[in-house]
Amino acid sequence: MSRQPIRPPIRQHWRALLGLLALMAGLLWSGAAQAHSSSNSYLTLSAPKESLTLRADLHLRDVDLIFDLDADRDGQVTWGETHMRRAELASWLDQGLQLSAAGQKCQLGVADLQASEHADGTYLSAQWTPDCPGVSDLSSAPLTLRYGLMFDQDSLHRGLLKVDLPGFQSSALLSPERPEAQLSQADSSAWRVFGRYIVEGVWHIWIGIDHIVFLLSLLVLAPLQPSRQRITQWPAAQQAKPVLIDVLAVVTAFTVAHSFTLGLTILGWLTPPPDLVEPAIALSVVLAALNNLLGINSLKRWRLAFVFGLVHGFGFASVLLDLGLPASALVAALGGFNVGVELGQLAIVLVFLPIAWLLRRTRFYRWVVVAGGSTAIVVLGLVWTLERVGWLA
């Protein structure tokens, strides 16, 4: 009597199952709850008249989260409403920003508060002329800036710091996990810049929910064999080699494409407006997930990765431009950021792919991960798209 092969029960993969559930839930929850509702502040350290100047620009929308500035409840925060709270605002800013030079705390002094217009609306601009006692040459002294504004209200808020001092240009991205930037002339060497921007590239991928979701949408079918049937009936891949080749093709196509447009934008040869780029990135998420649900075998996923990788490259470039690339080490900064993005992607692939391979034979993978996950991503991507074109508040 022949024996039927025994398929391992799903409970043997419970660790992989729980891990994948946690990954999906975390991505979709953070995407739905914070679908690019995060914000950036722009910090600048410069010496326009041989005296150190610190400037901070924060969107009035973000400041309103703390101070409830909309006094007349008309849904609009005006500069007049903001200016009425200037004493409270100045105190809050002083508590959230700390500057030190050569280990000595600098006195920021009285903040000059003004309104400034940016591409995405009106900002509160504060400017100080810090006094750093005992430090005669600020351009060569090691500087430390600690930033703590908005992190309690928005965990995805970032402070984009640009340093432009005589003979010293640098930048940093400040976050709840990294609220302090230590800056010195030694950090301006090409290798230091390269290493620092690797970290920025990895970090940008890991906080870019739309980039992660797009990548996972392209990878989710890799452990299955294409079939004319519905995706819920696709058989599991029998060998790992074709799966790895498929994943390598997708990741390589995405890398080549976004590196191309990233370089074009940074060099100033092609600068599409963010109002077009951000909705296009959200739309790429929708189309990648729809491709999974429709089972369009004729459209290879690596081709989709290449086409929309061009769009994602423009998004990466906007982050680099906001950070303020050091002119003296442009190639090092650009190369480091690109390497960081690839390392961030590789980490995501190394987490997702082994779990997907273990679960590829289960109905859970086909119905919940592939079908259910792709459907949820379509909805999430549509929400992002409507938000970014201004049709959804």
C-alpha positions as CSV (number, residue, x, y, z in Angstrom):
1,M,0.0,0.0,0.0
2,S,1.5,3.3,-1.1
3,R,1.8,6.1,1.4
4,Q,0.7,9.6,0.6
5,P,3.4,12.2,1.4
6,I,2.6,13.9,4.6
7,R,2.5,17.7,4.3
8,P,3.9,19.4,7.4
9,P,1.1,21.0,9.4
10,I,1.0,24.7,9.6
11,R,1.5,24.6,13.4
12,Q,5.1,23.5,12.6
13,H,5.6,26.9,11.1
14,W,4.0,28.9,13.9
15,R,7.0,31.0,14.5
16,A,7.3,32.0,10.9
17,L,3.5,32.6,10.8
18,L,3.6,34.9,13.8
19,G,6.6,36.7,12.4
20,L,5.0,37.4,9.1
21,L,1.7,38.5,10.8
22,A,3.6,40.9,13.0
23,L,5.5,42.3,9.9
24,M,2.3,42.8,7.9
25,A,0.4,44.2,10.8
26,G,3.1,46.6,11.6
27,L,3.5,47.9,8.1
28,L,-0.1,48.3,7.4
29,W,-0.9,49.8,10.7
30,S,1.9,52.3,10.5
31,G,1.0,53.0,6.9
32,A,-2.7,53.5,7.6
33,A,-2.3,55.5,10.8
34,Q,0.6,57.7,9.7
35,A,0.4,57.6,5.9
36,H,2.9,60.3,5.4
37,S,1.4,62.5,8.1
38,S,5.0,62.8,9.3
39,S,6.7,66.2,9.0
40,N,10.1,67.7,8.7
41,S,11.7,70.7,10.3
42,Y,14.6,72.5,8.7
43,L,17.5,73.5,10.9
44,T,20.5,75.6,9.7
45,L,23.8,76.4,11.3
46,S,25.6,79.1,9.4
47,A,27.9,82.1,9.8
48,P,26.7,84.7,7.2
49,K,28.5,87.6,9.0
50,E,31.2,85.8,10.8
51,S,28.9,85.2,13.7
52,L,27.2,81.8,14.3
53,T,23.5,81.8,13.4
54,L,21.0,79.0,14.2
55,R,17.7,78.9,12.4
56,A,14.7,76.5,12.8
57,D,11.7,76.3,10.4
58,L,8.6,74.4,11.5
59,H,5.3,74.0,9.7
60,L,2.5,75.9,11.4
61,R,0.4,72.8,11.0
62,D,2.8,70.9,13.2
63,V,3.1,73.7,15.8
64,D,-0.7,73.8,16.0
65,L,-0.7,70.2,17.3
66,I,0.9,71.5,20.5
67,F,-0.4,75.0,20.9
68,D,-3.9,74.8,19.3
69,L,-3.2,78.1,17.4
70,D,-6.5,78.2,15.4
71,A,-8.3,80.6,17.7
72,D,-11.3,81.4,15.5
73,R,-11.8,77.7,14.6
74,D,-11.9,78.3,10.8
75,G,-9.6,75.4,10.0
76,Q,-6.7,77.7,9.1
77,V,-3.7,78.8,11.2
78,T,-2.7,82.3,10.4
79,W,0.5,84.2,11.3
80,G,-1.6,86.6,13.4
81,E,-2.9,83.8,15.5
82,T,0.6,82.4,15.8
83,H,2.2,85.8,16.7
84,M,-0.2,86.2,19.7
85,R,1.5,83.2,21.3
86,R,5.1,84.3,20.6
87,A,6.2,84.2,24.2
88,E,5.1,80.6,24.7
89,L,6.5,79.6,21.3
90,A,9.9,81.2,22.1
91,S,10.1,79.3,25.5
92,W,9.1,76.0,23.8
93,L,11.8,76.5,21.1
94,D,14.5,77.3,23.7
95,Q,13.7,74.1,25.6
96,G,13.7,71.9,22.4
97,L,17.0,73.1,21.0
98,Q,20.4,72.9,22.7
99,L,23.7,73.9,21.1
100,S,27.2,73.3,22.5
101,A,30.6,74.2,21.2
102,A,33.7,72.4,22.5
103,G,31.7,70.9,25.3
104,Q,30.4,74.2,26.5
105,K,26.7,75.0,26.3
106,C,25.9,78.0,24.1
107,Q,23.3,80.6,25.1
108,L,20.8,81.0,22.3
109,G,19.6,84.4,23.3
110,V,16.3,86.0,22.1
111,A,14.6,84.2,19.2
112,D,13.6,86.3,16.2
113,L,10.2,84.8,15.2
114,Q,8.9,85.3,11.7
115,A,6.7,83.6,9.1
116,S,8.3,82.0,6.0
117,E,6.8,80.4,3.0
118,H,7.9,76.9,1.8
119,A,6.6,74.7,-1.0
120,D,4.1,73.0,1.4
121,G,2.8,76.0,3.3
122,T,3.6,78.6,5.9
123,Y,6.3,77.9,8.5
124,L,7.3,79.4,11.8
125,S,10.9,80.5,11.5
126,A,13.0,81.2,14.5
127,Q,16.5,82.6,14.3
128,W,19.2,83.0,17.1
129,T,22.7,84.4,17.3
130,P,24.2,82.0,19.9
131,D,26.8,83.0,22.4
132,C,29.3,80.3,23.1
133,P,31.6,81.5,25.9
134,G,35.2,80.4,25.8
135,V,35.2,79.4,22.1
136,S,37.0,81.8,19.8
137,D,36.8,79.9,16.5
138,L,33.4,78.3,16.1
139,S,34.2,77.1,12.5
140,S,36.8,74.7,13.9
141,A,35.3,73.9,17.3
142,P,33.3,70.6,17.6
143,L,29.6,71.4,17.7
144,T,26.8,69.5,19.2
145,L,23.1,70.2,18.4
146,R,20.4,68.4,20.3
147,Y,16.8,68.6,18.9
148,G,13.7,67.5,20.7
149,L,10.8,69.4,19.1
150,M,7.7,67.5,18.0
151,F,9.0,64.0,18.7
152,D,6.4,63.4,21.4
153,Q,3.6,64.4,19.1
154,D,4.8,62.7,15.9
155,S,7.3,59.8,16.1
156,L,8.0,60.1,12.4
157,H,8.9,63.8,12.7
158,R,12.5,64.5,11.5
159,G,14.8,67.5,12.0
160,L,16.9,68.1,8.8
161,L,20.1,69.8,9.8
162,K,22.3,71.7,7.4
163,V,25.7,73.1,8.5
164,D,27.3,75.7,6.3
165,L,30.3,77.2,8.1
166,P,33.5,78.6,6.6
167,G,35.5,75.5,5.4
168,F,33.0,73.1,6.8
169,Q,29.7,71.8,5.3
170,S,27.8,68.9,6.7
171,S,24.2,67.7,7.3
172,A,22.4,65.3,9.6
173,L,18.9,63.8,10.1
174,L,17.6,64.0,13.7
175,S,15.0,61.6,15.0
176,P,13.6,60.3,18.3
177,E,16.2,57.6,18.2
178,R,19.0,60.0,17.2
179,P,18.1,63.4,18.6
180,E,21.7,64.7,18.8
181,A,24.2,65.6,16.0
182,Q,27.9,65.9,16.7
183,L,29.7,67.9,14.1
184,S,33.3,68.8,13.6
185,Q,35.8,69.5,10.8
186,A,37.0,65.9,11.0
187,D,33.5,64.7,9.9
188,S,33.9,66.6,6.5
189,S,36.4,64.0,5.1
190,A,35.0,62.1,2.1
191,W,35.1,58.7,4.0
192,R,33.3,60.2,7.0
193,V,30.7,61.7,4.7
194,F,30.3,58.4,2.9
195,G,29.8,56.5,6.1
196,R,27.3,59.1,7.5
197,Y,25.2,59.0,4.4
198,I,25.1,55.2,4.4
199,V,23.3,55.5,7.7
200,E,20.9,58.1,6.3
201,G,20.1,55.8,3.3
202,V,19.3,52.8,5.5
203,W,17.2,54.9,7.8
204,H,15.3,56.5,5.0
205,I,14.3,53.1,3.6
206,W,13.2,51.8,7.0
207,I,11.0,54.8,7.8
208,G,9.7,55.0,4.2
209,I,6.6,52.9,4.6
210,D,5.6,53.4,0.9
211,H,9.0,52.2,-0.3
212,I,8.8,49.1,1.9
213,V,5.3,48.2,0.9
214,F,6.1,48.6,-2.8
215,L,9.1,46.3,-2.5
216,L,7.1,43.7,-0.6
217,S,4.4,43.8,-3.2
218,L,6.9,42.9,-5.8
219,L,8.4,40.0,-3.7
220,V,5.3,38.4,-2.4
221,L,4.7,36.1,-5.4
222,A,8.3,35.0,-5.7
223,P,7.9,31.7,-3.6
224,L,5.0,30.6,-5.9
225,Q,5.1,29.3,-9.5
226,P,3.1,31.3,-12.1
227,S,0.0,29.6,-13.3
228,R,-3.1,30.5,-15.4
229,Q,-5.2,29.9,-12.4
230,R,-6.0,32.4,-9.7
231,I,-3.1,33.4,-7.5
232,T,-4.7,31.6,-4.6
233,Q,-4.2,28.4,-6.5
234,W,-0.6,29.0,-7.7
235,P,1.6,26.0,-6.6
236,A,4.5,26.5,-4.3
237,A,8.0,26.8,-5.9
238,Q,9.9,23.5,-5.6
239,Q,13.4,24.9,-5.9
240,A,15.0,27.9,-4.2
241,K,17.3,28.9,-7.2
242,P,14.5,30.3,-9.4
243,V,13.0,32.1,-6.5
244,L,16.4,33.7,-5.7
245,I,16.9,34.7,-9.3
246,D,13.5,36.3,-9.4
247,V,14.1,38.3,-6.2
248,L,17.5,39.3,-7.5
249,A,16.0,40.6,-10.8
250,V,13.4,42.6,-8.9
251,V,15.8,44.2,-6.5
252,T,18.5,44.9,-9.2
253,A,15.9,46.5,-11.5
254,F,14.6,48.7,-8.7
255,T,18.2,49.6,-7.7
256,V,19.4,50.5,-11.2
257,A,16.3,52.6,-11.9
258,H,16.2,54.7,-8.7
259,S,20.0,55.2,-8.8
260,F,19.6,56.7,-12.3
261,T,16.9,59.2,-11.4
262,L,18.5,60.0,-8.0
263,G,21.7,61.0,-9.8
264,L,19.9,63.1,-12.4
265,T,18.0,65.0,-9.8
266,I,20.9,65.6,-7.5
267,L,23.0,66.9,-10.4
268,G,20.2,69.3,-11.4
269,W,19.5,67.7,-14.8
270,L,15.9,66.7,-14.0
271,T,13.8,68.1,-11.2
272,P,10.1,67.0,-11.3
273,P,7.9,68.8,-8.8
274,P,7.2,66.9,-5.6
275,D,3.4,67.4,-6.2
276,L,3.8,64.9,-9.0
277,V,6.4,62.6,-7.5
278,E,4.7,61.8,-4.2
279,P,1.3,60.8,-5.8
280,A,3.2,58.8,-8.4
281,I,5.0,56.8,-5.7
282,A,1.7,56.1,-4.0
283,L,0.2,55.0,-7.3
284,S,3.1,52.6,-7.9
285,V,2.1,50.8,-4.7
286,V,-1.4,50.4,-5.9
287,L,-0.3,49.1,-9.3
288,A,2.2,46.6,-7.9
289,A,-0.4,45.1,-5.6
290,L,-3.0,45.0,-8.4
291,N,-0.6,43.2,-10.5
292,N,-0.5,40.5,-7.8
293,L,-4.3,40.2,-7.7
294,L,-4.8,40.1,-11.4
295,G,-2.0,37.7,-12.1
296,I,-0.6,39.5,-15.1
297,N,2.1,37.0,-16.0
298,S,3.1,38.9,-19.2
299,L,4.2,41.8,-17.1
300,K,7.3,40.6,-15.3
301,R,7.7,42.1,-11.9
302,W,11.3,43.2,-12.6
303,R,9.9,45.4,-15.4
304,L,7.4,46.9,-13.0
305,A,10.2,47.4,-10.4
306,F,12.3,49.2,-13.0
307,V,9.6,51.5,-14.3
308,F,8.4,52.6,-10.8
309,G,12.0,52.5,-9.5
310,L,12.6,55.6,-11.7
311,V,9.8,57.4,-9.8
312,H,11.0,56.3,-6.3
313,G,14.4,57.7,-7.2
314,F,12.9,61.1,-7.4
315,G,11.5,60.6,-3.9
316,F,15.0,59.6,-2.6
317,A,16.5,62.6,-4.2
318,S,14.1,65.0,-2.4
319,V,15.3,63.6,1.0
320,L,18.9,64.2,0.0
321,L,18.2,67.7,-1.2
322,D,16.4,68.5,2.1
323,L,19.4,67.2,4.0
324,G,21.6,69.6,2.0
325,L,24.5,67.7,0.3
326,P,28.0,68.9,1.1
327,A,29.4,70.4,-2.1
328,S,32.9,69.4,-1.1
329,A,32.0,65.7,-0.9
330,L,29.0,65.4,-3.3
331,V,30.1,62.0,-4.8
332,A,30.8,60.5,-1.4
333,A,27.4,61.6,0.0
334,L,25.5,60.4,-3.1
335,G,27.3,57.1,-3.1
336,G,26.9,56.5,0.6
337,F,23.2,57.3,0.5
338,N,22.7,54.9,-2.4
339,V,24.6,52.1,-0.6
340,G,22.6,52.7,2.5
341,V,19.3,52.4,0.5
342,E,20.5,49.0,-0.9
343,L,21.5,47.8,2.5
344,G,18.2,48.8,3.9
345,Q,16.4,46.9,1.1
346,L,18.6,43.8,1.6
347,A,17.7,43.7,5.3
348,I,14.0,43.8,4.4
349,V,14.4,41.0,1.8
350,L,16.4,38.9,4.3
351,V,13.6,39.2,6.9
352,F,10.7,38.6,4.5
353,L,12.0,35.9,2.1
354,P,12.8,33.1,4.5
355,I,9.4,33.5,6.2
356,A,7.7,33.5,2.9
357,W,9.6,30.4,1.8
358,L,8.6,28.5,4.9
359,L,4.9,29.4,4.5
360,R,4.6,29.1,0.7
361,R,2.7,25.8,0.8
362,T,0.1,27.0,3.2
363,R,-3.4,28.4,2.4
364,F,-2.5,31.2,4.8
365,Y,0.2,32.4,2.6
366,R,-1.9,32.4,-0.6
367,W,-5.1,33.8,0.9
368,V,-4.0,36.0,3.8
369,V,-0.5,37.2,2.7
370,V,-0.8,37.3,-1.1
371,A,-4.5,37.9,-1.7
372,G,-5.5,39.7,1.6
373,G,-2.2,41.6,1.9
374,S,-2.3,42.8,-1.7
375,T,-5.9,43.9,-1.3
376,A,-5.1,45.8,1.8
377,I,-2.1,47.4,0.0
378,V,-4.3,48.5,-2.9
379,V,-6.6,50.3,-0.4
380,L,-3.7,51.8,1.5
381,G,-2.1,53.0,-1.7
382,L,-5.3,54.6,-2.9
383,V,-5.6,56.5,0.4
384,W,-2.0,57.7,0.0
385,T,-2.7,58.8,-3.5
386,L,-5.8,60.7,-2.6
387,E,-4.0,62.4,0.3
388,R,-1.1,63.5,-1.8
389,V,-3.2,65.0,-4.6
390,G,-5.2,66.9,-1.9
391,W,-8.5,65.0,-2.4
392,L,-8.5,63.5,1.1
393,A,-7.7,65.4,4.2
